[in-house]
Amino acid sequence: MKKKISFQILLFFLVTFSGYSQSLYKEVAEINDSVDYYLEIAIFNKEDKKSFNKAIVYTEKAIDFAINNKLEHKLADCYLVLGGIYYDLEKPETAIEHFIRSINIYTKEDANSNLALAYYNLGKCYLEKDKPELSEIYFKKATSIYQSLEFDDAIELINLQKGILQKNKGNINIAEEIFKKVIANISDSNALIETKIEAYYQLGEIYFTKLNYDAAIDAFETAHKINLNNNKNIVLQKKVLKKLSEVLAETSDFKRSNIYLNRYITISDSIGEYYSKYLSDNTFEKIEFDKQLKTIELLDKEKKNQQKTLRFSKLISILSIALISILSLLSLSLYKNNKIRISTNKLLKEKNLELTLEKERAEKASKARAEFLATVSHELRTPLNAINGITYLLLQEKPRANQLNYLKSLEFSGSYLLNFINDILEINRLESDKVMVENINFSLTELLDNIKTSFKEFILSNNINFHQSIDSNINYNVVGDPTKLSQVLINLINNAIKFSKNGDVWLTINEVENDGENVKLFFEIKDNGIGIPKDKQKDIFDSFSQGSVEINRTYGGTGLGLSIVKKILEILGSDIHLESESNHGTKFTFTLDFKKGASIKTENLQQSTDETIFIDKNILLVEDNKINQMITKKMLEKKGMECTVLENGEDAIENLKENQYDLVLMDVHLPGINGTEATAIIRKFDSKTPIIALTAISLNENREMLLSFGMNDVITKPFIPEEFYNTISNHLTVSQ
């Protein structure tokens, strides 16, 4: 016989999103009693005293206590209660945030009624925000858990919401059947009586829509009668009375319509006084202001500490300069005396020691900077992977036309932020003095064609006439660094297109010197766009410089492109020249020396991936980030692959000893044993299974390091879907 949920547990669901009775917190350890004590006070203030500000304050205290004492299971309960309070304050966005936090903690444990309640509450929030697709997802999750727990009565709560969802989507007949079943499954003495009343109300609205006024009146009057006899919920009574008045007016029964209308007005006035009494303290705004004030105080304290450190550094620098000056004067004045010379030598040794220490400090600072950039790259790219990955998956699922614009905007924003991060990392890499210049034989013509192709969409969207002129004498390949030349040309052409909308852009390359083995080539990128004012030209190659704030707001960009161009050309032994006038366009020129190269037979190396290679392949994903787990697994399964997910390197090692996989995707940064250490151990007993590193660090020098541990390839987060699938395909092909 299936379990029936008790009256107390039903109240747990029916109290709007608070979900907690006082008896829930009694039989717990002493340290947990403190969390439960705060929650009890919070719920008492919300439900009995309607003092929402105190409810929030005590729930926040419970959260702080749970965090400080590492009571993760209690922390989930706190977020669930706080979400309910904000929902009652008509702050669904904030409520959603806290419900999701509670779900993320609950899902680390076995499914329970609290997790089901969180899913149910989240579904109601999204239903109120008119997002039926998301609402339906979370109602299904809640239903699945309740069914597994055999809580039959609780499922009727969700069935009611599903009926409302179908009604909002226009599926009137389906909704009608659902409401009828809910009514049939709930007796008038059941603790879920408000659910039955709401079902009658929704059924009445459907009949009203169908112009079946008699049936509508009957449904609304039944709801009104049950409410008066069993529940007396003033909010339900108010909306039922309003609908009865409207339907009776449609049937010209104005006498009864006015009776119900007067009752509605009387109740509305009482509710207005009720809420003005208990919500007059600007609860939400006050709490948010207190949080912001606390954050500002913390930031101010950190700023003062930084200023103190800076002043100390300046003082050390001044003292160091003063010490060096004194030592120099002493060396000069004591040079003639042997005794003084010994003293001078001693001072010089001390100075050398100081310089050695300063050198070590400088090396540590350089190392710290590199580690900082690696950390920044990882911490920014990890959430970016979630943004770009989820956007890609949603775009693949044929979104509605009104959703497509939002998703495209999100995709653009993610790409813009990724380019910004890449530019910052690139400018720091160029300043590190560790950049190597390649000397590769390549076709200049093919390189230019590839660049022009990559700008095709950008040229069309900006209505640009693009002119390309290459000296006919350049009928040879050259030896140089094609990657750095591409970076220079792409940055300059991108700027020319961006600032010359509906105009013209010219790319010209001429041969200026040729001695048979070596050539000097002249490059010119010109446009007839907005130009650069004379007073801004001297600063235009500085980092983060764009001429003016207005230009940055109008055209966007990081302000690093020209700085990158200048540094690359300096590395290549050249420099860049600028000619420009406001509203008369801009011209950039530079020259580069090359050796003539051997001819290359160009072939179309682009191959389309045979997606049948993915079917039924068994992939092991080792990833500790929940969102990245979901995105990566979804991308694999879309191509027909099966995916097993593990969260740490220890489990991956043991699992691979017992099981075989076609390929392993190994996150580099894992708790405990990291991805590189785990790969090195795996390679001691398995040298065949392909292992591909997943990393949010995009520093080129790390690739060789990762491969040295036995990894076969590297995929950088955020994933570019085509590169992600191509890399996997290459190693699946090799492993067959």
Secondary structure, DSSP 8 states (H G I E B T S, - for coil): ------HHHHHHHHSTTT---GGGGSSS-HHHHHHHHHHHHHHHHHHTS--HHHHHHHHHHHHHHHHHTT-HHHHHHHHHHHHHHHHHTT-HHHHHHHHHHHHHHHTTS---HHHHHHHHHHHHHHHHTT-HHHHHHHHHHHHHHHHHHT-HHHHHHHHHHHHHHHHHTT-HHHHHHHHHHHHHHS-TTSTTHHHHHHHHHHHHHHHHHTT-HHHHHHHHHHHHHHIIIII--HHHHHHHHHHHHHHHHHTT-HHHHHHHHHHHHHHHHHHHHHHHHHSTT-HHHHHHHHHHHHHHHHHHHHHHHHHHHHHHHHHHHHHHHHHHHHHHHHHHHTTT-HHHHHHHHHHHHHHHHHHHHHHHHHHHHHHHHHHHHHHHHHHHHHHHHHHHHHHHHHHHT---HHHHHHHHHHHHHHHHHHHHHHHHHHHHHHTTT------EEE-HHHHHHHHHHHTHHHHHHTT-EEEEEE-TT--SEEEE-HHHHHHHHHHHHHHHHHT-TTSEEEEEEEEEEE-SSEEEEEEEEEE-SS---GGGGGGTTSTT--S-HHHHHHH---S-HHHHHHHHHHHTT---EEEE-TTS-EEEEEEEEEEEE-------------GGGGTT-EEEEE---HHHHHHHHHHHHHTT-EEEEESSHHHHHHHHHH---SEEEEESS-SSS-HHHHHHHHTTT-SSS-EEEEES---THHHHHHHHTT--EEEESS--HHHHHHHHHHHHHHH-
